[in-house]
Amino acid sequence: MIEKEAFHDHNPLAYMRLYELNPDGFLVVEKDGIVIGFVVGILISKNTGRVLSIAVANEYRRSGVATQLMDEVLKLFTESGVKSIRLEVRRSNIGAQQFYQRLGFMVEGVVPQYYSNGEDAIVMVKKLGKRS
Ligand SMILES: CC(C)(COP(=O)(O)OP(=O)(O)OC[C@H]1O[C@@H](n2cnc3c(N)ncnc32)[C@H](O)[C@@H]1OP(=O)(O)O)[C@@H](O)C(=O)NCCC(=O)NCCS
């Protein structure tokens, strides 16, 4: 439901498959037993992690839920020896870009027409080091 509310491309089967393949990287925050946010992180190589998706239910945004999710996924990646984390975000999604920038992600490039509606993706990367 959160994914449906947050994204244009709603694909619950893809999320089930991701969960089956990668249960450790699929994290949620619950409030009173209800899921209010999730993140999906996967290892794409020994040194590189990728955040595939993150979303928080509308009414719980701007209260630190996504920061909590990213902190946990960054912790998991660090424990796995990951050196950098990458993600794609829609060019129009300025709020999410600001969120990632605040967490130390920097713009690495653009993938033209990455999304099914033809929108470009901004690729953002965070290096994990001693001070991360
Ligand atoms: C992007 C998203 C996950 C952020 O979740 P959140 O729980 O609201 O984020 P947080 O409360 O942890 O935000 C931490 C900080 O990030 C920045 N930030 C978060 N959302 C922002 C927004 N919409 N606009 C500008 N800055 C934002 C702010 O600096 C915020 O701190 P503040 O609230 O004290 O100003 C949420 O807006 C969401 O689910 N959006 C729809 C799905 C989406 O776009 N996902 C990313 C796809 S790549």
The ligand as an SDF file (V2000), in Angstrom:
LIG
                    3D

 48 50  0  0  0  0  0  0  0  0999 V2000
   11.7320   10.5750    0.3520 C   0  0  0  0  0  0  0  0  0  0  0  0
   11.0610    9.9710    1.6070 C   0  0  0  0  0  0  0  0  0  0  0  0
   11.3950    8.4740    1.6630 C   0  0  0  0  0  0  0  0  0  0  0  0
   11.5820   10.6970    2.8490 C   0  0  0  0  0  0  0  0  0  0  0  0
   10.9860   10.0660    3.9950 O   0  0  0  0  0  0  0  0  0  0  0  0
   10.8150   10.8410    5.4100 P   0  0  0  0  0  0  0  0  0  0  0  0
   10.5570    9.8010    6.4410 O   0  0  0  0  0  0  0  0  0  0  0  0
    9.8250   11.9200    5.2510 O   0  0  0  0  0  0  0  0  0  0  0  0
   12.2710   11.4670    5.5950 O   0  0  0  0  0  0  0  0  0  0  0  0
   12.8860   12.0290    6.9800 P   0  0  0  0  0  0  0  0  0  0  0  0
   11.7880   12.4980    7.8740 O   0  0  0  0  0  0  0  0  0  0  0  0
   13.8100   11.0050    7.5200 O   0  0  0  0  0  0  0  0  0  0  0  0
   13.6750   13.2870    6.3990 O   0  0  0  0  0  0  0  0  0  0  0  0
   14.9520   13.6680    6.8590 C   0  0  0  0  0  0  0  0  0  0  0  0
   15.3710   14.9390    6.1800 C   0  0  0  0  0  0  0  0  0  0  0  0
   15.4630   14.7540    4.7530 O   0  0  0  0  0  0  0  0  0  0  0  0
   15.0250   15.9520    4.0820 C   0  0  0  0  0  0  0  0  0  0  0  0
   13.7520   15.7030    3.3890 N   0  0  0  0  0  0  0  0  0  0  0  0
   12.9380   14.6250    3.5140 C   0  0  0  0  0  0  0  0  0  0  0  0
   11.8760   14.7440    2.6950 N   0  0  0  0  0  0  0  0  0  0  0  0
   12.0150   15.9200    2.0620 C   0  0  0  0  0  0  0  0  0  0  0  0
   11.2300   16.6100    1.0960 C   0  0  0  0  0  0  0  0  0  0  0  0
   10.0710   16.1170    0.6160 N   0  0  0  0  0  0  0  0  0  0  0  0
   11.6720   17.8090    0.6400 N   0  0  0  0  0  0  0  0  0  0  0  0
   12.8250   18.3360    1.0910 C   0  0  0  0  0  0  0  0  0  0  0  0
   13.6290   17.7320    2.0270 N   0  0  0  0  0  0  0  0  0  0  0  0
   13.2230   16.5310    2.4830 C   0  0  0  0  0  0  0  0  0  0  0  0
   14.8010   16.9910    5.1820 C   0  0  0  0  0  0  0  0  0  0  0  0
   16.0610   17.6170    5.3850 O   0  0  0  0  0  0  0  0  0  0  0  0
   14.4250   16.1040    6.3630 C   0  0  0  0  0  0  0  0  0  0  0  0
   14.6820   16.7380    7.5900 O   0  0  0  0  0  0  0  0  0  0  0  0
   13.5840   17.7610    8.2240 P   0  0  0  0  0  0  0  0  0  0  0  0
   12.2500   17.0780    8.1550 O   0  0  0  0  0  0  0  0  0  0  0  0
   14.0940   17.9690    9.6150 O   0  0  0  0  0  0  0  0  0  0  0  0
   13.6380   18.9860    7.3580 O   0  0  0  0  0  0  0  0  0  0  0  0
    9.5110   10.1750    1.5600 C   0  0  0  0  0  0  0  0  0  0  0  0
    9.2250   11.5170    1.2270 O   0  0  0  0  0  0  0  0  0  0  0  0
    8.7790    9.2800    0.5640 C   0  0  0  0  0  0  0  0  0  0  0  0
    8.3570    8.1640    0.8990 O   0  0  0  0  0  0  0  0  0  0  0  0
    8.6070    9.7850   -0.6700 N   0  0  0  0  0  0  0  0  0  0  0  0
    7.9200    9.0130   -1.7110 C   0  0  0  0  0  0  0  0  0  0  0  0
    8.7610    7.8610   -2.1830 C   0  0  0  0  0  0  0  0  0  0  0  0
   10.0800    8.3400   -2.7560 C   0  0  0  0  0  0  0  0  0  0  0  0
   10.1700    9.3520   -3.4350 O   0  0  0  0  0  0  0  0  0  0  0  0
   11.1350    7.5450   -2.4770 N   0  0  0  0  0  0  0  0  0  0  0  0
   12.4610    7.7920   -2.9920 C   0  0  0  0  0  0  0  0  0  0  0  0
   12.5420    7.2330   -4.3460 C   0  0  0  0  0  0  0  0  0  0  0  0
   14.1900    7.3340   -4.9970 S   0  0  0  0  0  0  0  0  0  0  0  0
  1  2  1  0
  2  3  1  0
  2  4  1  0
  2 36  1  0
  4  5  1  0
  5  6  1  0
  6  7  2  0
  6  8  1  0
  6  9  1  0
  9 10  1  0
 10 11  2  0
 10 12  1  0
 10 13  1  0
 13 14  1  0
 14 15  1  0
 15 16  1  0
 15 30  1  0
 16 17  1  0
 17 18  1  0
 17 28  1  0
 18 19  1  0
 18 27  1  0
 19 20  2  0
 20 21  1  0
 21 22  1  0
 21 27  2  0
 22 23  1  0
 22 24  2  0
 24 25  1  0
 25 26  2  0
 26 27  1  0
 28 29  1  0
 28 30  1  0
 30 31  1  0
 31 32  1  0
 32 33  2  0
 32 34  1  0
 32 35  1  0
 36 37  1  0
 36 38  1  0
 38 39  2  0
 38 40  1  0
 40 41  1  0
 41 42  1  0
 42 43  1  0
 43 44  2  0
 43 45  1  0
 45 46  1  0
 46 47  1  0
 47 48  1  0
M  END
$$$$
